[in-house]
Each structure stands twice: as C-alpha cells, then as structure tokens.
Amino acid sequence: MNKHDVKYLSSHEWLYVEGNKAKVGISSYAAMHLGDIVFFDLPKVGQTFKKEAVFGAVESVKSASDLYLPASGTVVAVNEALVTKPELVNEDPFNNWIVEIELSDLSELNSLLDVTQYEATL
Amino acid sequence: MHKYLPHTEGDIKQMLDAIGVGSLDELFEKIPKKLQYQGKYDVPNQLSDLEVTKLLNEIAANNKTLTIFRGYGAYDVYTPSIIKALTSRQEFITSYTPYQPEVSQGTLQYIFEYQSMICEITGMDVTNASMYDGPTATAEAILMAISHTGKKKIVYSSLIHPRTIEVVKTYGHYRDLDFVPLPEKDGLTDFSKLAELSKDSAAVLVQSPNVYGNIEHLNGISDTIHAEGSLFIMNTEITSLALFNTPGNLGADIACGDLQSLGVPLSFGGAYIGFLAAKTPLLRKMPGRICGITTDQDGKRAFVLTLQAREQHIRRAKANSNICSNQSLMALSVAIYLSSMGKEGFIDLARLSLDGAYYLEAELVKTGLFTKSNNQTHYKEFVLESKIDPKDFDTYLIEKGYLGPQYLGDGKYLFAVTEKRTKDEIDQFVKVVGEFK
C-alpha cells in the first residue's frame, strides 16, 4: 500500500478501508518529523472510540504525540509487532499499521482527506 | 524602613500604585481582620556575631535530648559518619539539576547506582531517581495505576498510615477518584472480600509492615487483584525487606515507600526521600527522572537520563504526572548508606530492630501495664493496649527523658525500636514505664 491508497485526517493519521473494517497508521510526513520512534502506547482490543478521539500515543526520542482515530469504531486488532519494534513505522509508515478497527459509521469517511488535500495542508 | 524588610515606604507606595490599591490595609482587606496578626512583631534590634551565638546557644539549651521509642513513619536511625563527609562536598550539595551527560557523569552514576540498589532490594524491575517522600511516592503510584487501567476506583487497606492516605486522597481530589477501604481484622487487613471490592478498580493499595508494624499476609493476593484487571501497589518499609518478602516476590506491580530509615536523620520531619518502583510493563507510566546506562560514540560506558518522552517537559498537559524533580542529595545519601552497610550490614540492622522490638514487647507486657493487642508477626513496631491515661503517660516519659509510644486512640499504643536502641536502654525504659503511677 502507498500514500495514494489511504484517506487522511489532518493530524497525520491515515485510514485504509477494507469493507467495514479499516487499518490505521501515520503518514510518512508524521514519521519523519517525529524522528526515531521508540514506543507506541496502544489501546486494547474491544475499546471503542469516536471519530478524532485519542486512541493512543506515539513516543520518539524527542517528543510524544497523541494519536487520533480518523473514524469512529471498535478496535479489533493492534499491531503487536510495534511493541518490540516501534521503529518499523519509521522504516515504512504505510505498511506498518497501528490498529485495525471495525467502522461504526461509513458516512464519516466522506469527510476525510485524499492525498492531494492532505499534502496541501503540510 | 523596617529593619528586616528590604522595601522602603517608597517601594511599597510604588507597588501599590502599580496595582491601583490605596494602602496595605486595603491590599489585605480580603483576609478577615481576626485572621490578621494583631500583635507587635517584637523583633529585637541587631546583635553582633558573638551575641547571636550566645543567644542561640541559650535557646538551644532548652532542647531536651530524648531516647526515642516512637516511630509511626519516622525513625531514630543510625547515620554512618561517611555520609555527611561525602554529601557535604560542594559538587553535590550546591549542584542544581546537573543532568547534562557531557558534564555530569558523577551525578548520573550515583543515581544509577541508587536505582540499581532499590530495584535489588525491592525485587522490582525499574525505579526512578527518587521522590519527595513515602506518601507522595504512594500518590504517584496511584496516578500510574489510574493512567494504566483507565479506571477511577482505588481500594486501600485501612491499616495504611493515615498521613499517607491523606496525601493520596489530596492528590486524588480533582480526579474524581473513588476510595474504597478494606477493613481490619486482628491487626491485619481483612482480604476476605478482596475479589468483590477490587472489581473495576485501578489498584489495590496495601502497606506492609502496616501501621501497627504487622507483616500483612500477602501471598496470593496479587492473583486475586490481577484477575479483576487491577494493579497491586505495595507500600513498604524498606529495611523490612532485609528479612521479609519483597514486593517483587509478592507479585506487586508497583512498590513505594519512604527511605528515611536508610540513615536519613529525623531532622524535624524532613527532608526525607521516597522511592517508587515498578515492573517493566509500567515503565512508561513512571513519573520523574530515570537514569540509564549506555555507551558513547567511542564505546565508553556512560550514564544518561532516559525515556524522557514520559516526562512533563515533553508531554506537558498530557503527562501522567507533573513531577519533574527528585531528592537527588538524599538519593546520594541513600546510595552511600547502602554501599557502606553492604548486604550483610543491611540484614544485621533489620535484625537488631526486630529483635529489640520483640524483647521490648515481652518486657512491657511483664510490667502488667500493657497487654498484647494481637498475635501477628511484626517488624520493628508493635501495638500494645492499656487503660492508662495517654497524656499523663506521655508527659511522665518526657520528664524521664523518653519519647514514648505514639498513642493511636482506643487504648492502643504504638512502640518502635530501631537499631540504635541498646539492651540497656530498653531495660532502663521498661523500668521507668513500670514505675508509672
């Protein structure tokens, strides 16, 4: 997957929709600006979040940022690989998702940005 | 101009004008008159160096040096001479946050050594560079649990030192926390309803030795607590871990407490030092500074502050805790203390306190004035019951040169014996107690 396959929130999270599920990650712009990522504070499977709610946090050697969910949903999986190797997101932010959610309101997807709109905000 | 205040009348007028207030009285009018000091300050005129020394010596002569048999959270302990000699060196005593690794390897190394020793003694994986004192460390432990579990209920033993729980509740005041006590039974915490009470809780907080000095029965309680998705926090008296089971072995997720017993003088209630230690999964929730070991670009060993993204100077409002300070000089003192005691000395010292406490307890019961309150295993403190008048008893002992037991109410008296109390002192004290009318 690459930057053209996903939808964005202006806070740099991306959403890759597969039916009524979606994977969530952060953009290459975000990964680059964070610097070396050292830790992901991940939610638990089964937790439910509203669109744009904080679902976790990412820590790099120089900062810590909250992660916002691009669309409302329930967490169905977290990427366990990031527990021991959070740097995977620096290496390839589009193929190392953070959480997978079951979408609760597909109409919310219309308000997300495409790559052109997102890159215009940078 | 007042002889001890730097402000001239002109200064004061300028300040009042700047904020648009007519007079000092007007500035303080919000404070009710009856709360404002009405007397004359009666501060004498200046004295010479010699006169001041003489005056202070006269005042100091009013102090009575008492032999102490009271604990209740602060203990009359032995301070090895080496501590003052080293901690008073200027590079330690006057340093201010010297944490830049390129110039502060010495400071960072002693913090690292301190952390290593605390982890070893408590059986925990990680500890921070120290906290202000035991109660604030306990409050921070609660905040860690709340952040980790996302829950707001705290279950606590009613046999935690009341001052500790007061501080914890103060910290919890603006966080809408729900505090649920576990009752006491025969001098120990009653865990019979633990599973039920710890449902939906962030943590279960227990102190062992408890406020009566008794060793709580904690085997297996961590399983019950973890089954409810809650964390087990153990507040402990560090020297007791030389003889009794450690928080690490008992399955505690967080351990906390005061380190005053490690050679820190009573000094009127402070400065003391607290510790906060945790198991690895809670590492990111740990407040304050953590010192780590690494190698520099030439491969040489180096010490640095690590995992700083946790900290409030980076996370700001999002930080788990807003503490960004520690008791560095006290941590140094503790590190020197433990290094000079060594493992054997640390155990011997705890043994002295324990043996002394059991001996004093038996001797006091023989006087006929006191009866045992419970039959639990205790460490250096124990509770006895008596019908004597607590005030008269206290006054009598002070006149005889002793700071006697802490009265807990309900006819309960809490005695403490530290490593400093000799058999002769205990025998003499018992004799004096026996003569109380």
Interface residues (C-beta under 8 A of the other chain):
Chain A: V38 F39 D41 A57 E59 S60 V61 K62 S63 A64 D66
Chain B: R284 L307 A309 R310 I314 R315 K318
